[in-house]
Amino acid sequence: MRSLTAAVLCATALLGGCAGMSDTQQRALTGTTGGAAAGAVLGAIGGNAGLGAAAGAAAGLAGGLLYDHHKKSEEAAYQQGYAAARQQR
């Protein structure tokens, strides 16, 4: 029971550290950790979990940054359309 409580407290502390991050930082971190986890699993199947985790982290980081770029472009297009609509009033 004590180890479960300690694990929950550690997880809460780690997640609390992400509170002040920008959207870009959060998306990059999410992509990196997700990619590393998936890469480690696939690498373990192939015989080298460390290499798989490294490759997965790199791919996840790239994916997270591409997703961030897409979301920023989407927001910019929305703001442009909103401003254009307000001018036509």
C-alpha positions in Angstrom: 0.0 0.0 0.0 2.9 2.4 0.8 4.5 1.8 -2.6 1.2 2.6 -4.4 0.8 5.8 -2.4 4.4 6.8 -3.2 3.9 6.0 -6.9 0.7 8.2 -7.0 2.5 11.1 -5.2 5.4 10.9 -7.7 3.1 10.8 -10.7 1.2 13.8 -9.4 4.4 15.7 -8.8 5.7 14.9 -12.3 2.4 16.0 -13.9 2.3 19.1 -11.8 5.5 20.2 -13.3 3.9 20.4 -16.7 1.4 23.1 -15.6 3.5 26.1 -16.7 4.4 24.8 -20.2 3.3 26.4 -23.4 1.1 24.5 -25.8 4.2 23.8 -28.1 6.1 22.4 -25.1 3.2 20.2 -24.0 2.7 18.8 -27.5 6.4 18.1 -28.0 6.6 16.4 -24.6 3.5 14.3 -25.3 4.8 13.3 -28.7 8.2 12.4 -27.4 7.0 10.3 -24.5 4.3 8.5 -26.5 6.8 7.8 -29.3 9.4 6.6 -26.8 7.0 4.2 -25.2 5.8 2.8 -28.5 9.3 2.6 -29.8 10.5 0.7 -26.7 7.7 -1.8 -27.1 8.5 -2.3 -30.8 12.2 -2.3 -30.1 11.8 -5.0 -27.4 10.0 -7.2 -29.9 12.9 -6.6 -32.4 15.6 -7.2 -29.7 16.7 -3.7 -28.9 14.3 -1.7 -26.7 16.8 1.2 -26.2 17.2 1.9 -29.9 13.5 1.6 -30.5 12.8 4.1 -27.7 15.3 6.5 -29.1 13.9 6.2 -32.6 10.3 6.4 -31.3 11.1 9.5 -29.2 12.6 11.3 -32.3 9.6 10.4 -34.4 7.2 11.4 -31.6 8.9 14.7 -31.2 8.7 15.4 -34.9 5.0 14.4 -34.9 4.3 16.6 -31.8 5.9 19.6 -33.4 4.1 19.0 -36.7 0.8 18.8 -34.9 1.6 22.0 -33.0 2.3 23.7 -36.3 -1.0 22.5 -37.7 -3.0 23.7 -34.6 -1.3 27.1 -34.8 -2.1 27.4 -38.5 -5.7 26.4 -37.8 -6.0 29.1 -35.0 -4.5 31.8 -37.3 -7.0 31.0 -40.0 -9.8 31.1 -37.5 -8.7 34.5 -36.2 -8.3 35.8 -39.8 -11.8 34.7 -40.7 -13.2 36.1 -37.4 -11.5 39.5 -38.1 -12.8 39.6 -41.6 -16.3 38.9 -40.5 -16.2 41.6 -37.9 -15.1 44.1 -40.5 -18.0 43.3 -42.7 -20.6 44.2 -40.1 
